[in-house]
Amino acid sequence: MQEVNMKRETEFKDAVTPDSPIDVSETRRSLRERILNPLICSVVASLGIFGGISALFAGIICVVLHSLTPGDTALDRAATFLLIIAIPMILVGTVFLDEMKAK
């Protein structure tokens, strides 16, 4: 029985330290609240979602124009870039959309 009590005391002593992770999380939380205010989240979310959808449409237009002009490499590269970058833009937009807090 005494061994169990000593074990609990040791665990309790180890859990409470001056450099506790609680201080770090409070600092991160306050920094996160300052940086991710609703205005910034809404701007980044709208740019991400609508920019991603616009990149998809522009990429499709570049693919169509590339198919009409043989031997063109600029539209091919632009279409590839636009179609690839659209997915991460939409994902980032939805992440910031989730970060917005309804007040």
FIPAGU-207011 format. One record per residue (C-alpha): residue number from 1; x, y, z; residue in three letters. Coordinates in steps of 0.5 Angstrom, whole numbers. Example, Ala and Ser with C-alpha at 12.3 -4.5 7.8 and 13.67 -1.06 7.14 Angstrom:
2
i east north up aa
1 25 -9 16 ALA .
2 27 -2 14 SER .
This chain:
103
i east north up aa
1 0 0 0 MET .
2 6 5 2 GLN .
3 9 3 -5 GLU .
4 3 6 -9 VAL .
5 2 12 -5 ASN .
6 10 14 -6 MET .
7 8 12 -14 LYS .
8 2 17 -14 ARG .
9 7 22 -10 GLU .
10 12 22 -15 THR .
11 7 22 -21 GLU .
12 4 28 -18 PHE .
13 11 32 -17 LYS .
14 13 30 -24 ASP .
15 6 33 -26 ALA .
16 7 40 -23 VAL .
17 13 44 -25 THR .
18 15 51 -26 PRO .
19 16 50 -34 ASP .
20 9 47 -35 SER .
21 6 46 -42 PRO .
22 0 49 -39 ILE .
23 4 56 -40 ASP .
24 6 54 -47 VAL .
25 -1 53 -49 SER .
26 -4 59 -46 GLU .
27 1 63 -50 THR .
28 0 59 -56 ARG .
29 -8 60 -55 ARG .
30 -7 68 -54 SER .
31 -2 68 -60 LEU .
32 -7 64 -64 ARG .
33 -13 69 -62 GLU .
34 -9 75 -64 ARG .
35 -7 72 -71 ILE .
36 -13 69 -73 LEU .
37 -19 74 -72 ASN .
38 -25 73 -76 PRO .
39 -23 79 -81 LEU .
40 -17 75 -83 ILE .
41 -20 68 -83 CYS .
42 -26 71 -87 SER .
43 -21 74 -92 VAL .
44 -16 68 -93 VAL .
45 -22 63 -93 ALA .
46 -25 67 -99 SER .
47 -19 68 -103 LEU .
48 -17 61 -102 GLY .
49 -24 58 -104 ILE .
50 -26 63 -109 PHE .
51 -19 63 -112 GLY .
52 -18 56 -112 GLY .
53 -25 55 -116 ILE .
54 -22 61 -121 SER .
55 -16 57 -122 ALA .
56 -20 51 -124 LEU .
57 -24 55 -129 PHE .
58 -18 58 -131 ALA .
59 -14 52 -132 GLY .
60 -20 48 -136 ILE .
61 -19 54 -141 ILE .
62 -12 54 -141 CYS .
63 -13 46 -143 VAL .
64 -18 48 -148 VAL .
65 -14 53 -151 LEU .
66 -8 48 -151 HIS .
67 -11 43 -155 SER .
68 -13 48 -160 LEU .
69 -6 51 -161 THR .
70 -1 45 -163 PRO .
71 6 46 -161 GLY .
72 4 51 -155 ASP .
73 8 49 -148 THR .
74 6 56 -145 ALA .
75 -1 54 -144 LEU .
76 0 47 -142 ASP .
77 5 49 -136 ARG .
78 0 54 -134 ALA .
79 -6 49 -134 ALA .
80 -2 44 -130 THR .
81 0 49 -125 PHE .
82 -7 52 -124 LEU .
83 -10 45 -124 LEU .
84 -5 43 -119 ILE .
85 -5 49 -114 ILE .
86 -13 49 -114 ALA .
87 -14 44 -109 ILE .
88 -9 46 -104 PRO .
89 -12 53 -105 MET .
90 -19 50 -103 ILE .
91 -17 46 -97 LEU .
92 -13 52 -94 VAL .
93 -20 56 -95 GLY .
94 -24 51 -92 THR .
95 -19 51 -86 VAL .
96 -20 58 -85 PHE .
97 -27 58 -86 LEU .
98 -27 53 -80 ASP .
99 -23 57 -76 GLU .
100 -28 63 -76 MET .
101 -32 64 -70 LYS .
102 -39 66 -70 ALA .
103 -41 71 -65 LYS .
